[in-house]
Amino acid sequence: MKHFITISDYTVEQLEKMIDTAIDLKQGKTGLNLSGKNLVLLFFNPSLRTRISFELAMKQLGGNVVTLNTGEDTWKLETEEGVVMNGAGVEHIKDAARVVGRYGDAIGIRAFAAGQNWEEDRKDPVIEAFAKYAGVPIINMESSLYHPNQVLADIMTIREKYGKSLKGLPITITWANHPKPLPMAVPNSILLAAAIFGMDVRFLRPPEYDLDGMIMERARDLSEKAGGKITVTDNIEDGFKNSKVVYAKSWGSLQFYGRYELEREHRKQLRHWIVDDEKMNFTDSAVFMHCLPVRRGVVVSDSVIDSSNSVVYDEAENRLHVQRSVLYHILTAALK
């Protein structure tokens, strides 16, 4: 049994195989079938692209899909081990996981960080509980730490623009301002993905917005293995200079984690961290990428996201294709 929780669990060859399959599916060169397979999707947090693309992906492969919003369509789940359940939790997550695992051949989970205690959130308690107790493959639809399906679609999109070999390709992963702190799953995952594929990464952020040390160490190890490079900087011009890909995303600061009023005040001095034409002019005609949803005029200017160099809608479409590939490979154990 193989879960799809983070792409760093997979080799570059396995990831390339999934992307190759996704490209073939997009171009109508292959027909895959999951008839008789059942997928259960559990959403602990809201979604637009993820829910639509996963439901359609499973249906297009001929399988069955059931989608539930936890807390609305299900009982409120308790996640703490060994707790006396005399509070709000009606059903323990280990019981729910075991039951859902009897119904589905795979389970998709979307569960963001709670946002109060990073040492607890970094354990990815919901994903880990389902992986431990469900007895079937777990597919991460975004957790506290990772968003593997998003970045697989991102890499597919970059390949469509620059070819299969991405080694040495300059990519800027840049923090951007936002009215509130956002999860770190996307920046964690695109950094790991760029490292796995040996890209020349410019990780651009204000000093207070470093990612978790575990993620940074893992990324550096993967980059070294792949013959890539990671440069961490807070110099905007250096971060954008001669880049071929600009990937913008906002995320919260670990220094302010759980202290949102303090961080909101701190962000007032960071309003210039917006991807605009001035910054894109430092690049080598880079494509602009963002996972969406995005706040226009805050994270990115209209002129950039609406330009011919913007590939945000290609990224969104490619979610459908890579997820068809992921579902097929996971449910048929086709990856070796």
C-alpha positions as CSV (number, residue, x, y, z in Angstrom):
1,M,0.0,0.0,0.0
2,K,1.4,3.4,-1.0
3,H,0.0,6.7,0.3
4,F,0.3,10.0,-1.6
5,I,1.0,12.4,1.2
6,T,4.1,14.2,0.0
7,I,6.0,14.0,-3.3
8,S,9.3,13.7,-1.3
9,D,8.2,10.1,-0.6
10,Y,8.6,9.3,-4.3
11,T,11.6,9.2,-6.6
12,V,12.0,11.6,-9.5
13,E,11.4,8.6,-11.9
14,Q,8.1,7.8,-10.2
15,L,7.0,11.4,-10.3
16,E,8.0,11.7,-14.0
17,K,6.0,8.6,-14.7
18,M,2.9,10.1,-13.1
19,I,3.4,13.4,-15.0
20,D,3.9,11.5,-18.3
21,T,0.6,9.7,-17.7
22,A,-1.1,13.0,-16.9
23,I,0.2,14.5,-20.1
24,D,-1.0,11.5,-22.1
25,L,-4.4,11.8,-20.5
26,K,-4.6,15.5,-21.3
27,Q,-3.7,14.8,-24.9
28,G,-6.2,11.9,-25.2
29,K,-3.4,9.4,-25.9
30,T,-4.4,6.9,-23.2
31,G,-7.5,5.6,-21.6
32,L,-7.4,4.3,-18.1
33,N,-10.1,2.6,-16.1
34,L,-10.9,2.4,-12.4
35,S,-14.4,0.8,-12.8
36,G,-15.5,-0.7,-9.5
37,K,-13.1,1.4,-7.4
38,N,-14.5,3.6,-4.7
39,L,-13.0,6.9,-3.6
40,V,-14.1,8.8,-0.4
41,L,-13.2,12.5,-0.2
42,L,-13.2,14.1,3.3
43,F,-13.0,17.9,3.5
44,F,-12.1,19.4,6.8
45,N,-11.6,22.7,5.0
46,P,-13.1,24.6,2.0
47,S,-12.2,23.9,-1.6
48,L,-13.0,24.8,-5.1
49,R,-10.5,23.4,-7.6
50,T,-9.6,20.4,-5.4
51,R,-13.1,19.1,-4.9
52,I,-14.2,19.6,-8.5
53,S,-11.0,18.2,-10.0
54,F,-10.9,15.1,-7.8
55,E,-14.6,14.3,-8.2
56,L,-14.4,14.6,-12.0
57,A,-11.1,12.7,-12.1
58,M,-12.5,9.7,-10.4
59,K,-15.7,9.8,-12.5
60,Q,-13.8,10.2,-15.7
61,L,-11.9,7.1,-14.8
62,G,-15.1,5.2,-14.3
63,G,-14.9,4.9,-10.5
64,N,-17.3,5.9,-7.8
65,V,-16.8,8.9,-5.5
66,V,-18.4,10.1,-2.3
67,T,-17.6,13.6,-0.9
68,L,-18.3,14.7,2.7
69,N,-17.6,17.9,4.5
70,T,-16.7,16.9,8.0
71,G,-18.5,18.7,10.8
72,E,-21.4,19.3,8.4
73,D,-22.0,16.0,6.8
74,T,-20.3,13.9,9.5
75,W,-20.0,13.9,13.3
76,K,-17.4,16.2,14.8
77,L,-14.2,14.1,15.1
78,E,-11.9,14.0,18.1
79,T,-8.2,13.7,17.2
80,E,-6.4,13.6,20.5
81,E,-5.3,10.1,21.6
82,G,-6.4,8.8,25.0
83,V,-8.8,11.7,25.6
84,V,-11.9,11.3,27.7
85,M,-14.5,12.2,25.1
86,N,-16.8,14.5,27.1
87,G,-16.3,17.5,24.9
88,A,-17.3,18.6,21.4
89,G,-15.9,15.5,19.6
90,V,-18.7,12.9,19.0
91,E,-16.6,10.3,17.2
92,H,-12.9,9.5,17.5
93,I,-10.9,9.9,14.3
94,K,-9.5,6.3,14.6
95,D,-13.0,4.9,14.6
96,A,-14.0,7.0,11.6
97,A,-10.8,6.1,9.7
98,R,-11.4,2.4,10.2
99,V,-15.0,2.6,9.1
100,V,-14.3,4.8,6.0
101,G,-11.5,2.4,5.1
102,R,-14.0,-0.5,4.9
103,Y,-16.0,1.5,2.4
104,G,-13.4,3.1,0.1
105,D,-10.4,1.8,-1.9
106,A,-8.7,5.1,-1.2
107,I,-9.5,8.2,0.9
108,G,-8.7,11.8,0.0
109,I,-8.1,14.1,3.0
110,R,-8.1,17.9,3.1
111,A,-7.2,19.2,6.6
112,F,-5.3,22.5,7.2
113,A,-3.3,23.4,10.2
114,A,-5.3,24.5,13.2
115,G,-3.1,27.6,13.5
116,Q,-2.5,27.8,17.2
117,N,0.5,25.5,18.0
118,W,3.0,24.7,15.3
119,E,4.6,21.8,17.2
120,E,1.2,20.1,17.1
121,D,0.2,21.2,13.6
122,R,3.5,20.0,12.0
123,K,2.6,16.5,13.1
124,D,-0.2,16.6,10.5
125,P,-2.5,14.8,13.0
126,V,-5.5,14.2,10.7
127,I,-3.6,12.8,7.7
128,E,-1.4,10.7,10.0
129,A,-4.4,9.3,11.8
130,F,-6.1,8.2,8.6
131,A,-2.8,6.8,7.3
132,K,-2.4,4.8,10.5
133,Y,-5.9,3.4,10.9
134,A,-7.8,3.4,7.6
135,G,-6.0,0.4,6.0
136,V,-6.3,1.9,2.5
137,P,-4.2,4.5,0.6
138,I,-4.5,8.0,1.7
139,I,-4.3,10.9,-0.8
140,N,-3.4,14.2,0.6
141,M,-5.6,17.0,-0.8
142,E,-3.7,19.6,1.4
143,S,-2.6,19.2,4.9
144,S,-0.6,21.3,7.5
145,L,2.6,20.4,5.7
146,Y,2.0,19.3,2.1
147,H,-0.1,19.8,-1.0
148,P,1.4,17.2,-3.4
149,N,-1.3,17.2,-6.1
150,Q,-1.0,21.0,-6.5
151,V,2.8,20.8,-7.0
152,L,2.6,17.8,-9.3
153,A,0.3,19.9,-11.5
154,D,2.8,22.8,-11.1
155,I,5.7,20.7,-12.4
156,M,3.6,19.4,-15.2
157,T,2.8,23.0,-16.2
158,I,6.5,24.0,-16.1
159,R,7.4,21.0,-18.2
160,E,4.8,22.1,-20.8
161,K,6.6,25.4,-21.1
162,Y,10.2,24.4,-20.8
163,G,10.5,20.7,-21.7
164,K,11.0,17.6,-19.6
165,S,14.4,18.3,-18.2
166,L,14.1,20.9,-15.5
167,K,17.6,20.6,-14.0
168,G,19.1,24.0,-13.5
169,L,16.0,25.9,-14.6
170,P,15.9,29.1,-12.5
171,I,12.7,29.4,-10.4
172,T,11.8,32.1,-8.0
173,I,9.6,31.0,-5.1
174,T,8.5,34.3,-3.6
175,W,6.5,35.2,-0.5
176,A,3.8,37.8,-1.1
177,N,1.7,39.9,1.2
178,H,-1.8,39.0,2.3
179,P,-4.3,40.3,4.9
180,K,-3.9,37.2,7.0
181,P,-1.4,34.3,7.6
182,L,-2.0,31.4,5.3
183,P,-0.9,27.7,5.5
184,M,2.6,26.6,4.5
185,A,1.7,23.5,2.6
186,V,2.1,25.0,-0.9
187,P,5.4,26.7,-0.3
188,N,6.7,23.6,1.5
189,S,5.7,21.4,-1.4
190,I,6.8,23.6,-4.4
191,L,10.2,24.0,-2.7
192,L,10.5,20.2,-2.3
193,A,9.4,19.7,-5.8
194,A,11.8,22.2,-7.3
195,A,14.6,20.5,-5.3
196,I,13.7,17.0,-6.4
197,F,13.9,18.1,-10.1
198,G,17.2,19.8,-9.6
199,M,16.0,23.3,-10.3
200,D,18.0,26.5,-9.5
201,V,15.8,27.8,-6.7
202,R,15.7,31.3,-5.4
203,F,13.7,31.2,-2.2
204,L,12.7,34.8,-1.7
205,R,11.1,35.9,1.6
206,P,11.3,38.5,4.4
207,P,13.5,37.1,7.1
208,E,10.6,36.4,9.4
209,Y,9.1,34.0,6.9
210,D,11.5,31.1,6.9
211,L,9.8,27.7,6.5
212,D,10.1,24.9,9.1
213,G,13.7,23.8,9.5
214,M,12.7,20.2,8.7
215,I,11.4,21.2,5.3
216,M,14.4,23.4,4.5
217,E,16.8,20.6,5.5
218,R,14.9,18.0,3.4
219,A,14.8,20.4,0.4
220,R,18.6,21.0,0.6
221,D,19.3,17.3,0.7
222,L,17.0,16.6,-2.3
223,S,18.5,19.5,-4.2
224,E,22.1,18.3,-3.6
225,K,21.1,14.8,-4.7
226,A,19.5,16.1,-7.9
227,G,22.4,18.5,-8.7
228,G,20.3,21.6,-8.1
229,K,20.7,24.7,-6.1
230,I,18.8,26.6,-3.4
231,T,19.5,30.2,-2.6
232,V,17.6,31.8,0.3
233,T,17.4,35.6,0.1
234,D,15.4,38.7,1.1
235,N,16.8,40.8,-1.7
236,I,13.9,41.2,-4.2
237,E,16.0,42.1,-7.2
238,D,18.4,39.2,-6.6
239,G,15.5,36.8,-6.1
240,F,13.8,37.7,-9.4
241,K,16.9,38.3,-11.6
242,N,17.0,36.1,-14.7
243,S,14.4,33.7,-13.4
244,K,12.3,31.7,-15.8
245,V,9.5,30.8,-13.4
246,V,8.0,33.0,-10.7
247,Y,5.9,31.1,-8.2
248,A,4.1,33.5,-5.8
249,K,2.5,32.5,-2.5
250,S,1.8,34.0,0.9
251,W,2.2,32.0,4.1
252,G,2.3,32.7,7.8
253,S,5.3,33.4,10.0
254,L,6.5,30.7,12.5
255,Q,7.7,33.6,14.6
256,F,4.2,34.9,15.0
257,Y,2.4,31.5,14.8
258,G,-1.0,31.7,16.6
259,R,-0.5,35.4,17.3
260,Y,-2.5,36.8,14.4
261,E,-2.9,40.4,15.6
262,L,0.9,40.8,16.0
263,E,1.5,39.4,12.6
264,R,-1.2,41.5,11.0
265,E,0.5,44.6,12.4
266,H,3.9,43.4,11.2
267,R,2.6,42.8,7.7
268,K,1.8,46.5,7.3
269,Q,5.5,47.2,6.5
270,L,5.5,44.4,3.8
271,R,2.9,45.7,1.4
272,H,5.6,46.1,-1.3
273,W,5.9,42.3,-1.4
274,I,3.6,42.1,-4.4
275,V,4.5,40.5,-7.7
276,D,4.1,43.4,-10.2
277,D,5.6,44.4,-13.6
278,E,8.6,46.1,-12.0
279,K,9.7,42.8,-10.4
280,M,8.8,40.6,-13.4
281,N,11.0,42.9,-15.5
282,F,14.0,41.6,-13.5
283,T,13.3,38.1,-14.9
284,D,14.1,36.4,-18.1
285,S,10.5,36.6,-19.5
286,A,9.4,34.3,-16.6
287,V,6.0,32.6,-16.5
288,F,3.9,33.6,-13.5
289,M,2.5,30.9,-11.3
290,H,0.1,30.8,-8.4
291,C,-2.0,27.9,-7.0
292,L,-5.2,30.1,-6.6
293,P,-7.2,31.5,-5.0
294,V,-5.3,34.7,-5.2
295,R,-5.9,38.3,-3.9
296,R,-5.4,40.6,-6.9
297,G,-3.7,43.9,-6.0
298,V,-2.2,42.3,-2.9
299,V,-0.4,39.2,-3.9
300,V,-0.1,40.0,-7.6
301,S,-1.0,42.9,-9.9
302,D,-3.7,42.5,-12.5
303,S,-1.2,43.3,-15.2
304,V,0.9,40.3,-14.2
305,I,-1.8,37.7,-13.6
306,D,-3.7,38.7,-16.8
307,S,-0.5,38.8,-19.0
308,S,0.4,36.3,-21.6
309,N,3.1,35.0,-19.3
310,S,0.6,33.9,-16.7
311,V,-0.1,30.2,-16.5
312,V,-2.3,30.1,-13.5
313,Y,-5.3,28.6,-15.4
314,D,-3.0,26.0,-17.0
315,E,-2.0,25.0,-13.5
316,A,-5.6,24.8,-12.4
317,E,-6.6,22.6,-15.4
318,N,-3.6,20.3,-14.9
319,R,-4.9,19.5,-11.4
320,L,-7.5,17.4,-13.1
321,H,-5.0,15.5,-15.3
322,V,-2.4,14.8,-12.6
323,Q,-5.1,13.6,-10.2
324,R,-6.4,11.2,-12.7
325,S,-2.9,9.9,-13.0
326,V,-2.3,9.8,-9.2
327,L,-5.6,7.9,-8.6
328,Y,-4.8,5.4,-11.3
329,H,-1.2,4.7,-10.1
330,I,-2.2,4.6,-6.5
331,L,-5.3,2.4,-6.9
332,T,-3.7,0.0,-9.3
333,A,-0.2,0.0,-7.6
334,A,1.2,0.8,-11.0
335,L,4.3,2.6,-9.6
336,K,7.3,0.4,-9.0
